[in-house]
Amino acid sequence: MSSEQLASEAGLNDYGCTLYTYLTRQHKLSLEAEEEFVALANEQATSEANDKTRQTHIEQRLNELRKGMAKRGTESKLFERYQKCIEEIIETEELLQESVEAEDMDLKQMLEEDLVRLRGNDDEYGELEQLQEEIVEVILPKNEADERNQCTLEIMQAAGGSESSLFAEDIAKMYANFCRHMGFSMKEEAYQKDMAIGKGCKYASYVVQGEGIHKYLKHESGVHKVQRVPETEKQGRIHSSTCAVVVLPQVPRDFEIDPKDITIQTKRASGAGGQHVNTTDSAVRVVHNPTGIEAQSQDERDQHQNKAVALGRLHQRVFAHFTKLEEEKHQAERKLHVSSGNLSDKIRTYNWPNNRITDHRTSEQKFGLDQMFSGQLLEEFLDELMEQEKKDKLIAILAEKDTADELLKR
């Protein structure tokens, strides 16, 4: 019996059938890879040692097979468990039909309970649904940055003058409240006021720590827009302003930048402050020449401290750049189309007159700016964005939009 026939006989929905077809295909590929691996290993052991070209080719192919066999092996085990569960459902339903025909009510009740255990019901998941969730977690591509428990959050004034800096300050407070709500820590690294008004936020940098923090906050990178009446507006007109948010993943210890690729420049610090401002060349700007990425620092007391801070920021930004390139390459290979989160993308609008927040990536609208800036509604938005990301990845892997939609209904 083919996988399609078996799934159909078990009464699986389209979602279950597509997962089963995918696992069947992966199981077949796993068996083929194992056969090829054994054949090449035998050839390697028996071939002439002086045939170095063939030996090199065999070793390269064996390494390629090793890389794929681990994941396919896990998928094969899931296939066997999934198939066993499907066969048990079919067998139980056949016995149930026989018990009905034999009018054996005790056996019928027992078999119905078995079906609930296997299939589940409205109140609880069955073994089949639990297996499906396991399968999805295994087949979805992993992002190493999402597993890290630290990231850097940067908030910058953008379009709109001083109103933009006041909005950036509100956004910083929103993230602080979100972190308290979620049990994360958020430590200020740098904060520059808007000197034109003596308050607001021209630029701020924070280190945020918490389990899997990057997978939450990475969706916040982009342009945030506000529509409200500014403090300085005398006639009550609504203005639009923006601020930019950048979320940078934690840099692994083994990531390095060649010092030859870095240009270091010094200048006098600007702004309010003590005796070191505007008197010495303490501010430092560093540039990664191959990418043009730059970072700077002027808040520390001397040039050496500012240099260390600027280089740290540069490492994060360059690492984030290369991580993004890898993700885009991976997405292109899988034809995965999700929001890039570039600063050119307006990701969310906060409308004060209507008490409304709109996320432009999911087209989701929610009402309650107080709840949003307390961090509670932000959690809901981020949960939806993570589900959307999972859905997009499933669409790419299973090539079946309705299948991914079915997952999100569960």
N, C-alpha and C positions, 0 to 999 in steps of 0.2 A: 504494500500500500504506500503511495507517495505521501510526502509531507503535507501537501495540499488536501489530499483525501482524508488523512488522519486528523488534521486540524478541523476540517469541515465536519467529520463524524463526531468530534468532541464538542461541536457547537461553539467554537471559538469565534469571537468577533473579529473584525478586520485587523484591529490592533494586535490581538493574540496571534492571528494567522501570519501577519507580516513579520513579527518577531520570530516565530517558529521557522519561517522560510529563510530568514536571515541566518539564524543559528544553524540550520541544516546546511546552508552554503558554507559557513565558516567551518563547520565540522568536517565537511568534505575536503576543504582546502587544508585543514590541519592534518588529515590522514595522508593527503598527497605530499605535504611537506615532510612528514615523518618518513614516508617511503623514500623520497628523494634524499633526505639526510642520511638514512641508513646506507643507501646505495653509494653515495659519495664518500661516506666514511670508510666503507669497505674498499672502494677504489683507491682512496688515499693510502690505506694500509698495504695494498698489494701492488700499487703502481711503482714504476721505476723511480728511484730517488734522483736520478740525473735529469728527469723530465721536469725541470723547475718551473717552466711555464704552466704546465698542466697542474702541478702541485699548488702553485700560487692561485690559479683560477678556482681550484677545488676549495682551498681555504677561504677565499673571499666569499664563495657561494655558501659555505657552511656557516660563516659568520652572519650572513644575511638571513639564513634560515633560522638560526638561533634567536635572532632579534624578534622574529614574528611568532615563533613557536610558543613562547611563554603566554602571550595574550590569547592566541588561538587555543592553547591548551585549556585555559580557564573557560573560554567560550564553549569548548567541546564538553567539558564537565557540566556546564549549565545546560547545554543541549540534551545531554543524557538525562539530567534531572527533570527538565521540561518535558521531554518525550515520555518519561516514565509517568509523570503526573497526568499527561494527556491520555495515555493508555489506561491509567487507573480510572479516570473519569468515564471513558468509553465502557470499560468493564462494569463499573458500578451502575451506569445507566441501563446497561443490558440486564443486569441482575434485578434492578428495580422494576423493569418492565415485566420480568418473569414473576416477581413477587406479587405484582398487581394482578396478573393473570391467574396466579395460584391463590389469590386472596389471602396471602400471608401478611397480615397487618403488622406483626412484630418485626418481621424481616424488612418490610417496606419502610417502617419508621427508622430502623437502624441504617438502612441504605440512604435514606433522605438526609440523615445526619452526616453520613460520610460525604455526600455531595456538597453539603454546606461547608464542611471542613476543606474540601478540595476547591470548590468554586468560590466560596464566600457568599455573603448576602449584603443587604443594605446596611447592616450594623457592623460588619467586620470583614476584613480581607481573608480570603482563603489562601491555600498554598499556591495556587496558580497565580494569583495577583501578586503575592509576595515574591514569587520567582520572577515575575515580569519586572518588578522594581529592581531586583538584583541584577537582571540582565541589562537594563537601561544604565545602571551605574557602571557596569563593566564596559559597555560598548561606547559610552560617551567619551570623547577625547578629553584628557586631563590637561589642565593648565597649571604648571608648577607654581606660578606666582600666586594662584588662588589658595594654595596650601600654606603660604607664609602668613605669619601672625603679626606682621608689622608692615606699615606703608607710610609714605609721606603725603600729606595733604597740603596743597598750596592753593591759596585764594588770592585773586588779583582784581583790582579795580579795572574796569574796561570802559565801555562807552557810556556817557551820561554825566561826566564831571563829578562833582562832589556827591550827588545823589547815588552815583555808582559806588563810591567808597562806603556810603552809609548802608547800601544794600549788601555789599561784601561783608560788612561787619555783622549784619543780620544773618547772613549765610554761615559765617563762622560760628555764631552762637547756636544756630540750628544743628550743626554737626557736633558741637560740644554737648548739646542736650541729647542728641541721638546716641552718642557714645555712653553717656550716663544711663540712658534708658536700656542699652544693650549690654552694659557691664564692660565696655571697652575703656581704655585709658587714652587721653588725648593731651599731649604735652606740647606747649608752645615753644617753637625754636626761634622764630623771628616774627616781629610785628611792627609794621610801619604805618603810622597814622597819616591821614590826608592833612598835610600842613596848611592847606588853604582854609580849612575850617577847624583845625585842631582836634579832630576826632575822625571817626570812620576808619576804614581799613584800605590802605593803598596796596599793601602786600602782607600776607601772613603765611607762615609755614608751621606745620604741626607734625609731630610723630605720633601716629595712632597705632595702638597695640591691642590685640584681641584675637581670639581663635578664628582663623579664616577671614580676617578683616578685609583683605584685598578683594575677595570675591564679592563683598558687599559694596565697598566704596568705589571700585573701578568704574561702576556705572555712572558715577557723579562727574567724571571728567567731561568738560564741555562748557558751553556758554549758558548761563542762567539769566533769565530776563525778568524784570519786575515792571509792573504797570501800576503806578500810584501817584498821589499828589506829593511832591517833595516838600520838605520842611521850608525851603526857601521860596516856594511858589505862593505868591500873594493873591492870585485870582482863582485859585482852586482848580487849575487845569491839571489833567493827568499827563504824566511824562513816562517815557519808557527808558530804562537804563539796564545795563548788563554788567555782570562780573564773570570772570573766568575761573574755573576750578580745574586743577590738575591733580591726579592721584598717581603716585609713583610707587611701584612695587619695591620691596626690600631687595637690596643688592646682595647676591650671594658672595661669600668670602673669596671665592676663586675667580671672580670677575675683575679683570684688570684693564687699564687703559695705558697704552704706550706713552710714556712722558714726552716722547718726540712729537706726538700728535696734539699736544696741548700748548696753547699760547696763553701766557699770564700777563695781565696788564694791571697797573695800579693807578689810582687817582685819589683825589681828596674826597672824603665823605661829605655828604650834604644832609641838610635837615637840622632839626633841633638836637641839642645834646651838649655834652661837656667840652672839655678843653681839647679833645682829640679831633673834633669835627671841624672841617675847613682849615686845619692847620698842618696836618701831615697827610702823606699819601698812604692812608691806611686802608681805603676801600680797594677791593680786589675783584677783577673780572677775569674769568677763565673761559677759553673757547676750545672746543674739540674741533680741530681743523677739518677732518674728513667729513663730518656731518654738519658743521656750522652751529652745533648746539652750544649754548653758553650758560653760564651761571655767575652770580656775583654775590658779594657780601660786604656790608659796611657797618654792621651793628656791633662788631666786637671792638675791643679796646686798641688792638694793634694789628699791623699788617699780617703777621704770622697766623694769628687766630682767624682773621678774615680769609686768608688763603686756604686754611684747613677746611673751613665751613664751605667756601665756594667750590673747592675740589670735591668735597663730599656730595654737594648738590649736583655737580657735573656728572659724577659717577652714576648717580641715580637716574638722571635724565638720559644719559647715553645708554644705560642698561635698559631703561624703559623703551627707548627708541628701537634697539635691536630685538627686544622681546616682542614689540609690536610688529616688526618686519617678519619675524618668525610666525606669528599668529596669522598675519595676512597671507603668507605663503601657504600655511596650512589650510586656511579658509578657501583660498583659490583652488587648491587641490581638491577640496571637498565641495566646491561651489557653495560655500557657506556665506550667506549674505546677512550679516548682523551689523548694527550701528557701530561705526568705528570710534565714536567718542572724540573725534577731532575737535579742536577749539573752534573750527569754522561751523560746527554743528550747534544749533540752538537746541538744547535738550529739554528745557523745562521753562514754563512761564508761570509767574506768581502774580495773579491779578487781584489787587486789593479791593477795588470797588465791588467786585462780585464774589469776594471771599473764595476764589477758585484757584486751583493749581492744575496745570495741564502738562502732562509728560508727552512730548512730541514723538517719542520713539514707539510708544504703545498706544498713543491717542487716548490714554486714560485721563479722566478728569475726576478730581476729588474736591470737596468743599471743606473748608476749615483751616484757615491760615494759622490760627493759634495752635491747633493740633499738629500742623506741619512743622512749625518752628519749635515745638516741644519735642520733636523727634519721632512721635508716634506714627503720623501719616507717612513720614519718610520711610519707615520700616516697611509699610505696605507697598509703597512704590518700588522699593528695592527687591522685595520678594517677587513682585510681578515681573520685574526686569530679569531676575535670575531664572524664573520659569520660562520667560520668552527666549532667553539664551539657550536653555535646555531644549526647548521646542525646535529652534532653528537648527541646532546640531542634529537632532533626531531626523528632521526633514532631510538633511544632507546625507545622513547615513542610511536611512531606510527608504529615501526617495519616495516618500508617501506622505503628503501633507495631512490628509485625514487621519492617518495613524498617529502623528504627533499631536494633533488636536485632541484625539481620544485620550492620550496620556494626561493632558492638562485637565480633563474633566474628572479625573479620579482623585 
